[in-house]
Amino acid sequence: SNSTTTTLVSDGFDEEYDASAIRAEFKSYQYILPKPHILLQEQLSLETLREMIQLSNNKIDMPRFLKYECEGGVKPHHALCALLLEECTRDAPKERDGELICMWIGSWMVRALSFGFLQRQRNLPAEIIREQFNRIAHIIPSGLVCNNSKFLRDKIRNSGLPVPNFFLDQEDAKQFPPHIAMLVVLLDGEEESDYMGHIIYTTAWFLLSFVALILRLVLEVVGGAGAIWGGSEVFYLRNAENAEQCRAASIAVGVFCFIRFVVLNAPQHEDEGDILGPAGPWSLRVPARMRAVTEHPFHLFARARRLKKSVKEEDMDHDNMSVY
């Protein structure tokens, strides 16, 4: 498919700035950037990135999204839209056969076990960024004309769509800067995010979330039923004559505890992309990530299915692009 060229117009600045120009700039400073998860966790400011480039040994031309307005710079959300709008016109890259089979099996299992109410979770930052953007891409014109990100937020909200976390106001706890989102996507395009999907990381976090889920089930469900059974004996309420009645009461309380467990732990539409971190679990440092996963273990496996999807999202689900 044809690439998209986005014309950026802002305060007298009018210039074509497409994804190929952004990627060409990226090649020159890619080597000085930290890993994608560190970018998300530290959220390096524009000034810090400028300083890193200026202090590098090699002479690197300052990327346009890091230049000041008086230098002919382009605002980061402009550049991010130009990059992701171009990606929306291209077919999703195909995974290797082994990875594709694992993804298909995982997606099928989640949907089958949940009777179609859930789908496999996306936990890689670049995939979450792309998915959040794909929901609103159709309302962003290819000729992007706006002076600030507030214009985009208002346009998205007026269309009744969720605002991507990288377009939120800076005061919002779920926000992360658009220039960080763009760098994460660019690094992913150079396969520098592959380590996040490594079998060792995947298995370790899978086991942590599975153990946390079992422990919550024991504490919140079995513990509730056992409290009635044990408590009735402690307070001399249970004896040989009413043991079966106490057993029935324990089971009834256990059923109510299980309903509460499901309500508290089942993924909701409002949880998607936020509950384990603004760009998934990798956007949190390890201690915070462990706390998020142990508090919401089920969300590492599955998420609620959206009732309405964009064409691009349907294509991504069809290709089983969801990975841990």
WOFEN-V858838 format. One record per pair of residues at least 12 apart in sequence whose ideal C-beta (glycine too) atoms are under 10 Angstrom apart, sorted by the first residue. I is the first residue (numbers start at 1). J is the second residue. If there is no record, write none. Layout:
I_J + I_J
//
This chain:
1_86 + 1_88 + 1_89 + 1_90 + 1_91 + 2_86 + 2_89 + 2_90 + 3_18 + 3_19 + 3_20 + 3_85 + 3_86 + 3_87 + 3_89 + 3_90 + 4_18 + 4_19 + 4_81 + 4_82 + 4_83 + 4_84 + 4_85 + 4_86 + 4_87 + 4_88 + 4_89 + 4_90 + 4_142 + 5_17 + 5_18 + 5_19 + 5_20 + 5_21 + 5_82 + 5_85 + 5_86 + 5_142 + 5_143 + 6_18 + 6_19 + 6_22 + 6_78 + 6_79 + 6_81 + 6_82 + 6_83 + 6_84 + 6_85 + 6_86 + 6_140 + 6_141 + 6_142 + 6_143 + 6_144 + 7_78 + 7_82 + 7_141 + 7_142 + 7_143 + 7_144 + 7_145 + 8_64 + 8_74 + 8_75 + 8_78 + 8_79 + 8_81 + 8_82 + 8_143 + 8_144 + 8_145 + 8_146 + 9_78 + 9_143 + 9_144 + 9_145 + 9_146 + 9_147 + 10_69 + 10_73 + 10_74 + 10_75 + 10_78 + 10_144 + 10_145 + 10_146 + 10_147 + 10_148 + 11_69 + 11_75 + 11_147 + 12_69 + 13_64 + 13_69 + 13_72 + 13_73 + 13_74 + 13_75 + 13_78 + 14_145 + 15_64 + 15_72 + 15_74 + 16_82 + 16_143 + 17_64 + 17_65 + 17_74 + 17_78 + 17_79 + 17_82 + 17_83 + 17_144 + 18_82 + 18_83 + 18_85 + 18_86 + 19_79 + 19_82 + 19_83 + 19_84 + 19_85 + 19_86 + 19_87 + 19_89 + 19_90 + 19_186 + 19_189 + 20_82 + 20_83 + 20_86 + 21_63 + 21_64 + 21_74 + 21_79 + 21_82 + 21_83 + 22_63 + 22_64 + 22_65 + 22_74 + 22_79 + 22_80 + 22_82 + 22_83 + 22_86 + 22_182 + 22_185 + 22_186 + 23_83 + 23_86 + 23_186 + 23_189 + 23_190 + 24_63 + 25_60 + 25_61 + 25_62 + 25_63 + 25_64 + 25_65 + 25_66 + 25_79 + 25_186 + 26_63 + 26_83 + 26_182 + 26_183 + 26_185 + 26_186 + 26_187 + 26_189 + 26_190 + 27_186 + 27_190 + 28_53 + 28_56 + 28_58 + 28_59 + 28_60 + 28_61 + 28_62 + 28_63 + 29_49 + 29_52 + 29_53 + 29_56 + 29_58 + 29_60 + 29_61 + 29_62 + 29_63 + 29_66 + 29_183 + 30_183 + 30_186 + 30_187 + 30_190 + 30_192 + 31_56 + 31_58 + 31_60 + 32_49 + 32_52 + 32_53 + 32_55 + 32_56 + 32_57 + 32_58 + 32_60 + 33_49 + 33_52 + 33_53 + 33_183 + 33_184 + 33_186 + 33_187 + 33_192 + 34_52 + 34_183 + 34_187 + 35_184 + 35_187 + 35_192 + 35_193 + 35_195 + 35_196 + 35_282 + 36_124 + 36_125 + 36_126 + 36_180 + 36_183 + 36_184 + 36_185 + 36_186 + 36_187 + 36_188 + 36_192 + 36_193 + 36_195 + 36_196 + 36_279 + 36_282 + 36_283 + 37_124 + 37_125 + 37_184 + 37_193 + 37_195 + 37_196 + 37_279 + 37_280 + 37_281 + 37_282 + 37_283 + 37_284 + 37_285 + 37_286 + 37_289 + 38_282 + 38_285 + 39_125 + 39_176 + 39_177 + 39_179 + 39_180 + 39_181 + 39_183 + 39_184 + 39_187 + 39_279 + 39_283 + 40_125 + 40_129 + 40_176 + 40_177 + 40_180 + 40_181 + 40_183 + 40_184 + 40_277 + 40_278 + 40_279 + 40_280 + 40_282 + 40_283 + 40_284 + 40_285 + 41_176 + 41_180 + 41_277 + 41_279 + 41_282 + 41_283 + 41_284 + 41_285 + 41_286 + 41_288 + 41_289 + 42_180 + 42_285 + 43_175 + 43_176 + 43_177 + 43_179 + 43_180 + 43_278 + 43_283 + 44_177 + 44_179 + 44_180 + 44_183 + 45_177 + 45_179 + 45_180 + 46_65 + 46_66 + 46_67 + 46_68 + 46_73 + 46_76 + 46_177 + 46_179 + 46_180 + 47_66 + 49_62 + 49_63 + 49_65 + 49_66 + 49_179 + 49_180 + 49_183 + 50_62 + 50_63 + 50_66 + 50_67 + 50_68 + 52_66 + 53_66 + 54_66 + 63_76 + 63_79 + 63_179 + 63_182 + 63_183 + 64_76 + 64_78 + 64_79 + 65_77 + 65_78 + 65_79 + 65_80 + 65_82 + 65_83 + 65_178 + 65_179 + 65_182 + 65_183 + 66_79 + 66_179 + 75_146 + 75_147 + 75_148 + 75_149 + 75_178 + 75_179 + 76_149 + 76_166 + 76_177 + 76_178 + 76_179 + 76_180 + 76_181 + 76_182 + 76_183 + 77_144 + 77_146 + 77_148 + 77_149 + 77_151 + 77_152 + 77_153 + 77_166 + 77_167 + 77_177 + 77_178 + 77_179 + 77_181 + 77_182 + 78_144 + 78_145 + 78_146 + 78_149 + 78_152 + 78_178 + 79_178 + 79_179 + 79_182 + 79_186 + 80_129 + 80_133 + 80_149 + 80_164 + 80_166 + 80_167 + 80_177 + 80_178 + 80_179 + 80_180 + 80_181 + 80_182 + 80_183 + 80_185 + 80_186 + 81_133 + 81_136 + 81_137 + 81_140 + 81_141 + 81_142 + 81_144 + 81_146 + 81_152 + 81_167 + 81_178 + 81_182 + 82_142 + 82_144 + 82_182 + 83_133 + 83_181 + 83_182 + 83_185 + 83_186 + 83_189 + 84_129 + 84_130 + 84_132 + 84_133 + 84_134 + 84_136 + 84_137 + 84_140 + 84_164 + 84_181 + 84_182 + 84_185 + 85_133 + 85_137 + 85_140 + 85_141 + 85_142 + 85_144 + 86_142 + 87_130 + 87_133 + 87_134 + 87_137 + 87_185 + 87_189 + 87_312 + 88_130 + 88_133 + 88_134 + 88_137 + 88_138 + 88_140 + 88_310 + 88_311 + 88_312 + 89_137 + 89_142 + 89_312 + 91_315 + 91_319 + 92_130 + 92_312 + 92_315 + 92_316 + 92_318 + 92_319 + 92_321 + 93_189 + 93_319 + 93_321 + 94_319 + 94_321 + 95_319 + 95_320 + 95_321 + 95_323 + 99_197 + 99_320 + 99_323 + 100_319 + 100_320 + 100_321 + 101_320 + 102_199 + 102_202 + 102_320 + 102_323 + 102_324 + 103_120 + 103_319 + 103_320 + 103_321 + 103_322 + 103_323 + 103_324 + 104_120 + 104_319 + 104_320 + 105_120 + 105_320 + 106_120 + 106_121 + 106_301 + 106_302 + 106_320 + 106_322 + 106_323 + 106_324 + 107_119 + 107_120 + 107_302 + 107_317 + 107_320 + 107_321 + 107_322 + 108_120 + 108_320 + 109_301 + 109_302 + 110_301 + 110_302 + 110_303 + 110_305 + 110_322 + 111_302 + 111_305 + 111_317 + 113_301 + 113_302 + 114_266 + 114_267 + 114_301 + 114_302 + 114_304 + 114_305 + 116_305 + 117_266 + 117_267 + 117_302 + 117_304 + 117_305 + 118_266 + 118_267 + 118_298 + 118_301 + 118_302 + 118_303 + 118_304 + 118_305 + 119_267 + 119_302 + 119_303 + 119_304 + 119_305 + 119_306 + 119_317 + 119_322 + 120_301 + 120_302 + 120_303 + 120_317 + 120_320 + 120_321 + 120_322 + 120_323 + 120_324 + 121_267 + 121_272 + 121_273 + 121_276 + 121_280 + 121_281 + 121_298 + 121_299 + 121_300 + 121_301 + 121_302 + 121_303 + 121_322 + 121_323 + 121_324 + 122_272 + 122_273 + 122_280 + 122_303 + 122_316 + 122_321 + 122_322 + 122_323 + 122_324 + 123_196 + 123_197 + 123_201 + 123_202 + 123_205 + 123_276 + 123_277 + 123_279 + 123_280 + 123_281 + 123_282 + 123_299 + 123_300 + 123_301 + 123_303 + 123_322 + 123_323 + 123_324 + 124_184 + 124_188 + 124_193 + 124_194 + 124_196 + 124_197 + 124_279 + 124_280 + 124_281 + 124_282 + 124_321 + 124_322 + 124_323 + 124_324 + 125_176 + 125_180 + 125_181 + 125_184 + 125_185 + 125_187 + 125_188 + 125_193 + 125_196 + 125_277 + 125_278 + 125_279 + 125_280 + 125_281 + 125_282 + 125_283 + 126_181 + 126_184 + 126_185 + 126_186 + 126_187 + 126_188 + 126_189 + 126_192 + 126_193 + 126_196 + 126_279 + 126_280 + 126_282 + 127_185 + 127_188 + 127_193 + 127_196 + 127_197 + 127_279 + 127_280 + 127_316 + 127_321 + 127_322 + 127_323 + 128_164 + 128_165 + 128_181 + 128_184 + 128_272 + 128_273 + 128_274 + 128_276 + 128_277 + 128_278 + 128_279 + 128_280 + 128_281 + 128_282 + 128_283 + 129_164 + 129_165 + 129_166 + 129_176 + 129_178 + 129_180 + 129_181 + 129_182 + 129_184 + 129_185 + 129_188 + 129_273 + 129_278 + 129_279 + 129_280 + 130_164 + 130_181 + 130_185 + 130_188 + 130_312 + 130_313 + 130_316 + 130_321 + 131_164 + 131_272 + 131_273 + 131_306 + 131_309 + 131_310 + 131_312 + 131_313 + 131_316 + 131_317 + 131_321 + 131_322 + 132_162 + 132_163 + 132_164 + 132_165 + 132_166 + 132_167 + 132_181 + 132_272 + 132_273 + 132_278 + 132_279 + 133_164 + 133_166 + 133_167 + 133_181 + 133_185 + 133_312 + 134_164 + 134_309 + 134_310 + 134_311 + 134_312 + 134_313 + 134_314 + 134_315 + 134_316 + 135_156 + 135_161 + 135_162 + 135_163 + 135_164 + 135_306 + 135_308 + 135_309 + 135_310 + 135_312 + 135_313 + 136_152 + 136_155 + 136_156 + 136_159 + 136_161 + 136_162 + 136_163 + 136_164 + 136_167 + 136_310 + 137_310 + 137_311 + 137_312 + 138_159 + 138_161 + 138_310 + 138_311 + 138_312 + 139_152 + 139_155 + 139_156 + 139_158 + 139_159 + 139_161 + 140_152 + 140_155 + 140_156 + 141_155 + 149_163 + 149_166 + 149_167 + 149_168 + 149_169 + 149_170 + 149_177 + 149_178 + 150_167 + 150_169 + 152_164 + 152_167 + 152_178 + 153_167 + 153_168 + 153_169 + 155_167 + 161_308 + 161_310 + 162_269 + 162_270 + 162_272 + 162_273 + 162_274 + 162_306 + 163_175 + 164_176 + 164_178 + 164_181 + 164_273 + 164_278 + 164_279 + 165_178 + 165_181 + 165_273 + 165_274 + 165_277 + 165_278 + 165_279 + 165_283 + 166_178 + 166_179 + 166_180 + 166_181 + 166_182 + 166_184 + 166_278 + 166_279 + 167_181 + 168_278 + 172_278 + 173_274 + 173_278 + 174_273 + 174_274 + 174_275 + 174_277 + 174_278 + 174_279 + 174_283 + 175_278 + 176_277 + 176_278 + 176_279 + 176_283 + 180_278 + 180_279 + 180_283 + 181_278 + 181_279 + 184_279 + 184_282 + 184_283 + 193_282 + 196_280 + 196_281 + 196_282 + 196_323 + 196_324 + 197_323 + 197_324 + 198_324 + 199_324 + 201_282 + 201_324 + 202_323 + 202_324 + 203_324 + 205_281 + 205_282 + 205_289 + 205_290 + 205_293 + 205_297 + 205_300 + 205_324 + 206_293 + 206_300 + 206_301 + 206_324 + 208_289 + 208_290 + 208_293 + 208_294 + 208_297 + 208_300 + 209_276 + 209_281 + 209_290 + 209_292 + 209_293 + 209_294 + 209_296 + 209_297 + 209_298 + 209_299 + 209_300 + 209_301 + 210_297 + 210_298 + 210_300 + 210_301 + 211_294 + 211_297 + 212_290 + 212_293 + 212_294 + 212_295 + 212_296 + 212_297 + 212_298 + 212_300 + 213_261 + 213_265 + 213_293 + 213_294 + 213_296 + 213_297 + 213_298 + 213_300 + 213_301 + 214_297 + 215_294 + 215_297 + 216_261 + 216_264 + 216_265 + 216_294 + 216_295 + 216_296 + 216_297 + 216_298 + 217_257 + 217_258 + 217_261 + 217_265 + 217_297 + 219_257 + 219_261 + 220_257 + 220_258 + 220_260 + 220_261 + 220_264 + 220_265 + 221_253 + 221_254 + 221_255 + 221_256 + 221_257 + 221_258 + 221_259 + 221_260 + 221_261 + 221_262 + 222_254 + 222_257 + 222_258 + 223_254 + 223_257 + 224_250 + 224_253 + 224_254 + 224_255 + 224_256 + 224_257 + 224_258 + 224_260 + 224_261 + 225_247 + 225_249 + 225_250 + 225_251 + 225_252 + 225_253 + 225_254 + 225_255 + 225_256 + 225_257 + 225_258 + 226_250 + 226_253 + 226_254 + 227_250 + 227_253 + 227_254 + 227_257 + 228_246 + 228_247 + 228_248 + 228_249 + 228_250 + 228_251 + 228_252 + 228_253 + 228_254 + 228_257 + 229_243 + 229_246 + 229_247 + 229_249 + 229_250 + 229_251 + 229_253 + 229_254 + 230_250 + 231_246 + 231_250 + 232_245 + 232_246 + 232_247 + 232_249 + 232_250 + 233_246 + 237_249 + 238_250 + 261_298 + 262_298 + 264_296 + 264_298 + 265_295 + 265_296 + 265_297 + 265_298 + 265_299 + 266_298 + 266_299 + 266_302 + 266_304 + 267_296 + 267_298 + 267_299 + 267_301 + 267_302 + 267_303 + 267_304 + 267_305 + 268_299 + 268_303 + 268_304 + 269_303 + 269_304 + 269_305 + 269_306 + 269_307 + 270_304 + 271_296 + 271_298 + 271_299 + 271_303 + 271_304 + 272_299 + 272_303 + 272_304 + 272_305 + 272_306 + 273_303 + 274_299 + 275_292 + 275_295 + 275_296 + 275_299 + 275_300 + 275_303 + 276_289 + 276_292 + 276_293 + 276_295 + 276_296 + 276_297 + 276_299 + 276_300 + 276_303 + 277_289 + 277_292 + 277_293 + 280_292 + 280_299 + 280_300 + 280_324 + 281_293 + 281_296 + 281_299 + 281_300 + 281_324 + 300_324 + 301_324 + 302_322 + 303_322 + 305_317
//
